[in-house]
Amino acid sequence: MIELRSDNAAGVAPEVLAAVQEANTGSALAYGGDDLTAHLHDVVRDVFEHPTARVFPVTSGTAANSLAISAATPPWGAVLCHPSAHIITAEGGATSLFGGGAVMQGVAGAHALIDPDNLRSALDGVRWGDPHESQPSVLSLTVPSDFGTVYQPDEIKVLTAIARERGLKVHLDGARVANAVAALGCTPADLTWRAGVDVMALGATKNGALSAEAIVAFDEEIADELVYRTKRAGHVTSKMRFQSAQLAAYLTDGLWLRLAANSNERMATLAAELGAIDGVRLVERVDVNMAFAELPAAAIDVVTDAGVCFYRNGPSDIRLVTSWQTTAEDVAQAAALFRAAMTSP
Ligand SMILES: Cc1ncc(COP(=O)(O)O)c(C=O)c1O
């Protein structure tokens, strides 16, 4: 079996698991009052070059996104995001639940990235101050997008500047942000708060952690709200030290970027191989560890039967995702199976 369904299907990185084992000595104050959680704050401030950033470990990306946004919007707010964004398509309305009824509204753009002109038009078209209409309050950017494409830091700056003119806060869904930072070769700060982001979901589970995610807040007011909101949502875990130990190890010495670089590089090879096969069409740019391809349904069946696991989005549409765990051999074998399926009668 070759695993290409999701980076969520991968295991836990050995370094992260070792950090949990190391944290498992003696006792420590509960609910984040422990030394490892204090250490995590130092690590986050160091990695993001932000002296007052605050970090809130949670247990899922959905919790990270919806709680982060809830702390940035009033209940009558509208959260603007790309129509393909995970928060609007795949989180069961968690943002509206925790946001007290705030709605999500799509703003389109090519390559699953919000187009600045569309954002401006959306904001220009709002009846500001009219209680009959939800009032845009947050711009949410998914980086990388759900189609594996990334904004350049300057493109984020343009969008956040437009949002700021209207007083919106900016949220970044960073479920795979390590893959974006690794692919762009920029600093985490340049992609986030220096580009105008107020609060972000850090990701981690997809890239080697064990149900450990975090909200990183660069904005003090949002952070103050999150103290209460994370607790009320049941995300202030008593043994938080084990999440904090993972997240600190994940961010230390560039581990998160090494893990992400592996998945990106494996996907770059796989995408190049697939793109070179007659009859296979990559339907989106491949910037990180995800690829979307179109090929005949019969060939998809053959590759599936041969043990390559991926998501089928339609009869002829597939999604492939590599992870920190994907090997060069996995990629070579998968590519060979796709090639054989396309060339056999
Ligand atoms: C872009 C993006 N954001 C958020 C999430 C949510 O993460 P979780 O499934 O841990 O709630 C996912 C999960 O696949 C995702 O792909």
The ligand as an SDF file (V2000), in Angstrom:
LIG
                    3D

 16 16  0  0  0  0  0  0  0  0999 V2000
   -6.6420   23.6490    5.2890 C   0  0  0  0  0  0  0  0  0  0  0  0
   -7.2010   22.9380    6.4960 C   0  0  0  0  0  0  0  0  0  0  0  0
   -7.5720   23.6670    7.5610 N   0  0  0  0  0  0  0  0  0  0  0  0
   -8.0560   23.0880    8.6690 C   0  0  0  0  0  0  0  0  0  0  0  0
   -8.2020   21.7320    8.7740 C   0  0  0  0  0  0  0  0  0  0  0  0
   -8.8530   21.1690   10.0020 C   0  0  0  0  0  0  0  0  0  0  0  0
   -8.0740   20.3320   10.7450 O   0  0  0  0  0  0  0  0  0  0  0  0
   -8.7360   19.1930   11.6690 P   0  0  0  0  0  0  0  0  0  0  0  0
   -9.1770   18.1130   10.7500 O   0  0  0  0  0  0  0  0  0  0  0  0
   -7.6270   18.8210   12.5890 O   0  0  0  0  0  0  0  0  0  0  0  0
   -9.8810   19.7960   12.3990 O   0  0  0  0  0  0  0  0  0  0  0  0
   -7.8250   20.9180    7.6860 C   0  0  0  0  0  0  0  0  0  0  0  0
   -7.9460   19.4510    7.7660 C   0  0  0  0  0  0  0  0  0  0  0  0
   -7.8540   18.7310    6.8310 O   0  0  0  0  0  0  0  0  0  0  0  0
   -7.3210   21.5510    6.5180 C   0  0  0  0  0  0  0  0  0  0  0  0
   -6.9690   20.8400    5.4420 O   0  0  0  0  0  0  0  0  0  0  0  0
  1  2  1  0
  2  3  1  0
  2 15  2  0
  3  4  2  0
  4  5  1  0
  5  6  1  0
  5 12  2  0
  6  7  1  0
  7  8  1  0
  8  9  2  0
  8 10  1  0
  8 11  1  0
 12 13  1  0
 12 15  1  0
 13 14  2  0
 15 16  1  0
M  END
$$$$
